């Protein structure tokens, strides 16, 4: 792995443009735009207040930032540093989050208290600003390539679908037979929407954009339910991670359960998978001169990933008890699941074991690999956009990469010892990943 020099950021605010050509970052009082290949500064913008959010337009020609303290959104053009727009809800309401519309011609702002979602046109004067009343919360606002889906709270939960290319006309309004929807996700083909209830009720609903209910599924009752949901890139499989430490795969053609075999157990006896365990490099195995050279290149103790060949292997985890309503949401269940770009592999994190990551072969319905870090706390993982290469962060100075052929890890250079990588962000073009800490970030090829 080759690391760049590190650069300042604030609260991990680092964002690639959708076309992969630019890299945007924020410091305490400045917004910095870089060329993604050379990492040279293209332009920078002085910020009068602390930045809380960065966001890009789908066409990568515009970007914006939010000041939550001031309740203001500012928008800039990549190719025109002198142009900018200021968006404000007035003195009574603050903007807490912003998005670009799918055609990049408008900015949508969510006001505090979720009172309204306002639509601001950038192509002309806003003689009037249309808005959507009472969106339930930020997690229940989602764009496809053309449509906007919003769960609105109007006594009863309502799924509303708006057409962004037809003046934001409402295409469909669906009364949901739900208690408390907490998540929403479009399929990759933008033709169906998955919605799921809070952890107190195991229930997931899938609707087509014409309003038909395609799926109303519950795996069990009277126990903590769904924690994470992800579509595979083809839109043919819907993966559901639950508090019982299982992943259930739904066939999106027949809308039936494909398998429930993805059990994240602490007992591992299969020889078909590789188990990678992080261990310290014993200094006794190298001479004094090599030790001095090593300490000048890395920060902290050097580690490497060993293949565990002994079976059965045992993984220390907290026992998951889905029947306990008092269980902590943060420490139980499948907290995150992500498909590789081809859909062949599925990475999953069981929050009962913060230091482990499971990688499944979806075609064979078998566990392909298990990654166990020495220092607990996998904080982020992300697939490269075009290859089955998984980048992992563990809130330390090491970058971990898994592929079907094996696994490697690399420490940051000694001079970058202040960076604890808590998130990884791949460039949409692939080849380079941003390893982001709280106050600095570094790029790795």
C-alpha positions as CSV (number, residue, x, y, z in Angstrom):
1,X,0.0,0.0,0.0
2,X,1.2,3.5,-0.8
3,X,0.1,6.3,1.5
4,X,-0.1,10.0,0.6
5,X,0.7,12.9,2.9
6,X,-2.0,13.6,5.4
7,X,-4.4,16.5,5.2
8,X,-6.5,18.3,7.9
9,X,-10.2,17.8,8.2
10,X,-12.8,18.4,10.9
11,X,-15.1,15.7,12.4
12,X,-14.2,13.4,9.5
13,X,-15.8,15.7,6.9
14,X,-14.2,14.3,3.7
15,X,-16.3,13.5,0.5
16,X,-15.4,12.3,-3.0
17,X,-17.4,13.7,-5.9
18,X,-19.8,11.2,-7.6
19,X,-17.6,11.2,-10.7
20,X,-14.5,10.5,-8.7
21,X,-12.6,13.5,-10.0
22,X,-12.6,15.7,-6.9
23,X,-12.1,15.4,-3.2
24,X,-13.8,17.8,-0.8
25,X,-12.8,18.3,2.9
26,X,-13.7,20.8,5.6
27,X,-11.6,22.3,8.4
28,X,-12.7,24.5,11.2
29,X,-13.0,27.6,9.0
30,X,-12.3,26.5,5.5
31,X,-13.7,24.3,2.7
32,X,-10.9,22.7,0.4
33,X,-11.5,21.2,-3.0
34,X,-8.7,19.0,-4.4
35,X,-8.0,17.1,-7.6
36,X,-8.5,13.4,-6.7
37,X,-5.5,12.2,-8.7
38,X,-2.8,14.6,-7.6
39,X,-4.5,15.8,-4.4
40,X,-3.5,19.3,-5.3
41,X,-5.8,22.1,-4.1
42,X,-8.0,23.5,-6.8
43,X,-9.8,26.1,-4.7
44,X,-10.7,26.8,-1.1
45,X,-13.5,28.7,0.5
46,X,-13.4,30.5,3.9
47,X,-16.2,29.5,6.2
48,X,-17.5,31.9,8.8
49,X,-18.9,29.1,10.9
50,X,-18.2,25.5,11.8
51,X,-19.3,23.1,9.0
52,X,-21.6,20.2,9.9
53,X,-22.3,18.6,6.5
54,X,-20.8,18.3,3.0
55,X,-22.8,17.2,0.0
56,X,-22.4,16.8,-3.8
57,X,-24.7,17.2,-6.7
58,X,-25.2,14.0,-8.8
59,X,-23.5,15.6,-11.8
60,X,-20.4,16.6,-9.6
61,X,-20.6,20.2,-10.8
62,X,-21.9,21.6,-7.5
63,X,-21.2,21.0,-3.9
64,X,-22.6,22.4,-0.7
65,X,-22.1,22.7,3.1
66,X,-24.4,23.2,6.1
67,X,-23.8,25.3,9.2
68,X,-26.2,23.8,11.7
69,X,-25.4,26.5,14.3
70,X,-26.5,29.2,11.9
71,X,-29.1,27.1,10.2
72,X,-27.7,28.0,6.7
73,X,-26.8,26.1,3.6
74,X,-24.2,27.4,1.0
75,X,-23.8,26.0,-2.5
76,X,-20.7,26.4,-4.8
77,X,-19.8,25.6,-8.4
78,X,-16.7,23.5,-9.1
79,X,-15.7,25.5,-12.2
80,X,-16.8,28.9,-11.0
81,X,-15.2,29.8,-7.6
82,X,-16.9,33.2,-7.6
83,X,-20.4,31.8,-7.8
84,X,-22.3,30.8,-4.6
85,X,-25.8,30.6,-3.3
86,X,-27.0,31.0,0.3
87,X,-30.1,29.2,1.5
88,X,-31.9,30.0,4.7
89,X,-35.3,29.1,6.2
90,X,-35.4,32.5,7.9
91,X,-34.9,33.5,11.5
92,X,-37.5,31.1,12.9
93,X,-36.2,27.8,11.5
94,X,-32.8,26.3,11.0
95,X,-31.7,24.0,8.2
96,X,-30.3,20.8,9.7
97,X,-29.6,18.7,6.5
98,X,-29.5,19.3,2.7
99,X,-29.6,17.3,-0.5
100,X,-29.3,17.9,-4.2
101,X,-32.2,16.7,-6.5
102,X,-31.4,13.9,-8.9
103,X,-31.0,16.3,-11.9
104,X,-28.8,18.7,-9.8
105,X,-31.0,21.6,-10.4
106,X,-32.5,22.0,-6.9
107,X,-31.4,21.8,-3.3
108,X,-33.8,20.3,-0.7
109,X,-33.4,21.4,2.9
110,X,-34.8,19.7,6.0
111,X,-35.7,22.1,8.8
112,X,-35.2,21.6,12.5
113,X,-37.9,19.6,14.3
114,X,-38.6,18.0,10.9
115,X,-41.3,20.5,10.2
116,X,-40.8,20.7,6.4
117,X,-38.6,19.7,3.5
118,X,-38.2,22.7,1.3
119,X,-37.2,22.6,-2.4
120,X,-35.0,25.5,-3.7
121,X,-34.5,25.8,-7.5
122,X,-30.9,26.9,-8.5
123,X,-31.8,27.6,-12.1
124,X,-33.8,30.8,-11.5
125,X,-35.4,33.0,-9.0
126,X,-37.5,31.2,-6.3
127,X,-40.8,33.2,-6.5
128,X,-42.3,30.5,-4.3
129,X,-40.6,27.6,-2.5
130,X,-42.6,24.4,-2.5
131,X,-42.2,22.2,0.6
132,X,-43.3,18.9,2.0
133,X,-44.9,19.0,5.4
134,X,-43.9,16.8,8.4
135,X,-41.3,14.4,7.0
136,X,-40.9,11.9,9.8
137,X,-37.1,12.1,10.0
138,X,-33.9,12.3,8.0
139,X,-33.6,8.5,7.6
140,X,-37.0,8.3,5.9
141,X,-36.1,10.7,3.0
142,X,-34.5,8.9,0.0
143,X,-33.9,9.7,-3.7
144,X,-33.9,7.3,-6.6
145,X,-32.6,8.6,-10.0
146,X,-35.9,10.3,-10.6
147,X,-38.2,9.9,-7.6
148,X,-38.2,11.2,-4.0
149,X,-39.7,8.9,-1.3
150,X,-40.7,10.4,2.0
151,X,-42.4,8.9,5.0
152,X,-44.7,11.6,6.4
153,X,-46.1,11.7,9.9
154,X,-49.7,12.8,9.7
155,X,-51.4,10.9,12.5
156,X,-50.8,7.7,10.4
157,X,-47.5,7.0,8.6
158,X,-47.8,7.7,4.9
159,X,-45.3,6.9,2.2
160,X,-45.3,9.6,-0.4
161,X,-43.5,9.4,-3.8
162,X,-42.7,12.6,-5.7
163,X,-41.5,12.9,-9.3
164,X,-38.5,15.3,-9.4
165,X,-38.8,15.7,-13.2
166,X,-42.4,16.7,-13.2
167,X,-42.4,19.7,-10.9
168,X,-42.4,17.6,-7.8
169,X,-45.9,16.3,-8.4
170,X,-47.0,13.6,-6.0
171,X,-47.0,10.3,-7.8
172,X,-48.3,8.1,-5.1
173,X,-49.5,8.3,-1.5
174,X,-49.6,5.0,0.5
175,X,-51.0,4.6,4.0
176,X,-48.6,2.2,5.8
177,X,-49.9,-0.6,8.0
178,X,-47.1,0.0,10.4
179,X,-46.4,1.0,13.9
180,X,-43.0,2.8,13.6
181,X,-41.1,2.9,10.4
182,X,-37.4,3.7,10.9
183,X,-35.7,2.9,7.6
184,X,-36.2,3.1,3.9
185,X,-34.2,1.9,0.9
186,X,-34.8,2.1,-2.9
187,X,-33.9,-1.0,-4.9
188,X,-31.0,-0.4,-7.4
189,X,-33.5,-0.4,-10.3
190,X,-35.6,2.4,-8.5
191,X,-38.8,0.4,-9.0
192,X,-39.5,-0.8,-5.5
193,X,-39.0,0.5,-2.0
194,X,-38.2,-1.4,1.2
195,X,-39.3,0.0,4.6
196,X,-38.8,-1.6,8.0
197,X,-40.1,-1.1,11.5
198,X,-38.2,-0.3,14.7
199,X,-36.4,-3.0,16.5
200,X,-39.4,-3.7,18.7
201,X,-41.3,-5.2,15.8
202,X,-39.8,-7.5,13.2
203,X,-41.5,-6.4,10.0
204,X,-40.3,-5.3,6.6
205,X,-42.6,-4.0,3.8
206,X,-41.8,-3.7,0.1
207,X,-43.9,-1.5,-2.2
208,X,-43.7,-0.9,-6.0
209,X,-43.9,2.7,-7.1
210,X,-47.4,2.0,-8.4
211,X,-48.5,1.4,-4.8
212,X,-48.7,-2.4,-4.7
213,X,-47.4,-4.2,-1.5
214,X,-45.0,-6.9,-2.8
215,X,-43.8,-8.1,0.6
216,X,-45.0,-8.0,4.2
217,X,-42.5,-10.2,6.1
218,X,-41.9,-11.0,9.7
219,X,-39.4,-13.7,10.7
220,X,-40.5,-13.9,14.3
221,X,-42.5,-12.0,17.0
222,X,-42.0,-10.9,20.6
223,X,-38.3,-10.2,20.2
224,X,-36.0,-7.5,19.0
225,X,-36.2,-7.5,15.2
226,X,-34.5,-5.8,12.2
227,X,-31.2,-3.9,12.6
228,X,-29.8,-3.5,9.0
229,X,-31.1,-3.9,5.4
230,X,-29.2,-3.9,2.1
231,X,-30.0,-4.5,-1.6
232,X,-27.6,-6.4,-3.7
233,X,-26.4,-4.4,-6.8
234,X,-28.7,-6.4,-9.2
235,X,-31.8,-5.8,-7.1
236,X,-32.6,-9.5,-7.0
237,X,-31.7,-10.1,-3.4
238,X,-32.7,-8.1,-0.3
239,X,-30.6,-8.9,2.8
240,X,-32.0,-8.3,6.3
241,X,-29.7,-8.3,9.4
242,X,-31.5,-9.0,12.7
243,X,-30.9,-9.0,16.4
244,X,-30.8,-12.8,16.5
245,X,-27.4,-12.6,14.7
246,X,-28.7,-13.9,11.4
247,X,-29.0,-12.5,7.9
248,X,-32.0,-13.5,5.9
249,X,-32.0,-13.2,2.2
250,X,-35.2,-12.4,0.3
251,X,-35.6,-13.4,-3.3
252,X,-36.8,-10.2,-5.0
253,X,-38.3,-12.1,-7.9
254,X,-40.6,-14.4,-6.0
255,X,-40.6,-12.3,-2.8
256,X,-39.9,-15.4,-0.7
257,X,-37.1,-16.2,1.8
258,X,-34.1,-17.6,0.0
259,X,-32.2,-18.7,3.1
260,X,-31.8,-18.2,6.8
261,X,-28.5,-20.0,7.0
262,X,-26.3,-17.0,7.7
263,X,-25.8,-17.6,11.4
264,X,-22.9,-15.6,12.9
265,X,-21.8,-18.2,15.4
266,X,-18.9,-18.2,17.8
267,X,-18.2,-21.9,16.9
268,X,-16.5,-22.3,13.6
269,X,-15.7,-25.7,12.2
270,X,-15.7,-25.3,8.5
271,X,-12.5,-25.8,6.5
272,X,-14.0,-24.1,3.5
273,X,-13.3,-20.6,4.9
274,X,-10.2,-18.7,5.9
275,X,-10.0,-17.1,9.4
276,X,-7.6,-14.1,9.6
277,X,-6.5,-13.1,13.0
278,X,-4.4,-10.0,13.8
279,X,-1.3,-10.5,16.0
280,X,1.7,-8.5,17.0
281,X,5.0,-8.9,15.1
282,X,7.3,-10.4,17.8
283,X,10.3,-8.1,18.1
284,X,12.4,-11.1,19.1
285,X,12.3,-12.3,15.6
286,X,14.2,-9.3,14.2
287,X,17.6,-7.9,15.0
288,X,18.1,-4.5,16.7
289,X,18.9,-2.6,13.5
290,X,15.8,-3.9,11.9
291,X,13.8,-2.9,15.0
292,X,15.1,0.6,14.8
293,X,14.2,0.9,11.1
294,X,10.8,-0.6,11.8
295,X,10.0,1.9,14.6
296,X,10.9,4.8,12.3
297,X,8.4,3.7,9.7
298,X,5.4,2.7,11.7
299,X,3.5,4.0,14.7
300,X,2.8,1.8,17.6
301,X,3.3,-2.0,17.5
302,X,3.5,-3.6,14.0
303,X,0.9,-6.3,13.4
304,X,0.2,-8.9,10.7
305,X,-2.7,-11.1,9.8
306,X,-2.2,-14.8,10.5
307,X,-4.3,-17.5,9.0
308,X,-5.9,-19.7,11.7
309,X,-5.8,-23.3,10.6
310,X,-7.0,-25.1,13.7
311,X,-10.6,-26.3,13.7
312,X,-12.9,-25.9,15.4
313,X,-12.1,-22.2,16.2
314,X,-13.9,-20.3,18.8
315,X,-14.8,-16.6,18.7
316,X,-15.5,-14.7,21.9
317,X,-18.8,-12.9,21.6
318,X,-21.5,-11.6,23.8
319,X,-24.5,-13.9,23.9
320,X,-27.3,-12.4,21.8
321,X,-30.7,-12.6,23.5
322,X,-33.3,-11.2,21.1
323,X,-36.1,-11.6,23.6
324,X,-34.7,-9.0,25.9
325,X,-36.2,-5.6,25.1
326,X,-33.7,-4.0,27.5
327,X,-30.7,-5.2,25.4
328,X,-28.5,-2.5,24.0
329,X,-29.1,-1.7,20.3
330,X,-25.4,-0.9,19.9
331,X,-24.0,-4.1,21.2
332,X,-26.2,-6.8,19.8
333,X,-27.3,-8.0,16.3
334,X,-26.2,-7.5,12.7
335,X,-25.4,-3.8,12.7
336,X,-24.2,-3.4,9.1
337,X,-24.2,-5.5,5.9
338,X,-22.8,-4.5,2.5
339,X,-22.6,-6.3,-0.8
340,X,-19.6,-6.2,-3.1
341,X,-20.0,-4.5,-6.4
342,X,-20.8,-7.8,-8.2
343,X,-23.1,-9.0,-5.5
344,X,-20.9,-12.1,-5.1
345,X,-19.8,-11.4,-1.6
346,X,-21.6,-10.0,1.5
347,X,-19.7,-8.4,4.4
348,X,-21.4,-8.4,7.8
349,X,-20.7,-7.0,11.3
350,X,-22.2,-8.6,14.3
351,X,-22.2,-5.9,17.0
352,X,-21.9,-8.6,19.7
353,X,-18.3,-9.0,18.5
354,X,-16.9,-5.6,17.7
355,X,-13.6,-6.9,16.5
356,X,-14.9,-9.4,13.9
357,X,-16.1,-9.1,10.3
358,X,-17.8,-12.0,8.4
359,X,-17.5,-12.3,4.6
360,X,-20.1,-14.6,2.9
361,X,-20.0,-16.1,-0.6
362,X,-23.6,-15.4,-1.7
363,X,-23.5,-17.7,-4.7
364,X,-22.4,-20.7,-2.6
365,X,-24.3,-19.6,0.5
366,X,-21.2,-20.3,2.5
367,X,-18.9,-18.3,4.8
368,X,-15.8,-17.3,2.8
369,X,-13.8,-15.6,5.5
370,X,-13.7,-14.2,9.0
371,X,-11.5,-11.3,10.0
372,X,-10.6,-10.8,13.6
373,X,-8.7,-7.7,14.7
374,X,-6.5,-7.7,17.8
375,X,-7.8,-4.4,19.0
376,X,-11.6,-4.5,19.3
377,X,-13.7,-2.0,17.4
378,X,-14.3,-2.3,13.7
379,X,-15.6,1.1,13.0
380,X,-16.1,1.1,9.2
381,X,-15.8,-1.1,6.2
382,X,-16.5,-0.5,2.5
383,X,-16.1,-2.4,-0.8
384,X,-14.1,-1.0,-3.7
385,X,-16.7,0.1,-6.3
386,X,-15.5,-2.2,-9.1
387,X,-13.6,-5.1,-7.5
388,X,-14.2,-7.5,-4.6
389,X,-11.8,-5.7,-2.4
390,X,-12.9,-4.8,1.2
391,X,-11.3,-1.9,3.1
392,X,-11.6,-2.0,6.9
393,X,-11.0,0.6,9.7
394,X,-10.5,-0.3,13.3
395,X,-10.0,3.1,14.9
396,X,-6.2,2.6,15.0
397,X,-3.3,3.5,12.7
398,X,-3.7,0.4,10.5
399,X,-5.5,0.0,7.2
400,X,-6.8,-3.5,6.5
401,X,-7.8,-4.9,3.1
402,X,-9.5,-8.3,2.4
403,X,-9.8,-9.9,-1.1
404,X,-10.9,-13.5,-2.0
405,X,-7.2,-14.3,-2.4
406,X,-6.1,-13.2,1.0
407,X,-5.7,-10.3,3.4
408,X,-3.1,-7.6,4.1
409,X,-2.7,-4.8,6.6
410,X,-0.4,-1.7,6.6
411,X,0.5,0.7,9.4
412,X,0.5,4.4,8.6
413,X,3.9,6.1,8.4
414,X,5.4,7.2,11.8
415,X,4.8,10.9,11.1
416,X,1.1,10.2,10.8
417,X,0.8,8.6,14.2
418,X,-1.9,11.1,15.3
419,X,-4.4,9.6,12.8
420,X,-6.8,6.9,14.2
421,X,-8.7,5.7,11.1
422,X,-12.4,5.5,12.0
423,X,-13.9,5.4,8.5
424,X,-12.8,4.4,5.0
425,X,-14.2,6.0,1.8
426,X,-13.4,4.6,-1.6
427,X,-13.2,6.9,-4.6
428,X,-16.1,6.0,-6.9
429,X,-13.6,5.2,-9.7
430,X,-11.8,2.8,-7.4
431,X,-8.0,2.5,-6.9
432,X,-7.7,5.0,-4.0
433,X,-9.4,5.0,-0.6
434,X,-9.5,7.9,1.9
435,X,-8.6,6.7,5.4
436,X,-10.3,9.3,7.6
437,X,-9.6,10.2,11.2
438,X,-11.3,12.9,13.3
439,X,-8.9,15.7,12.5
440,X,-6.8,14.4,9.6
441,X,-7.1,12.0,6.7
442,X,-4.7,10.2,4.4
443,X,-5.2,8.5,1.0
444,X,-4.1,5.0,0.2
445,X,-3.5,3.3,-3.2
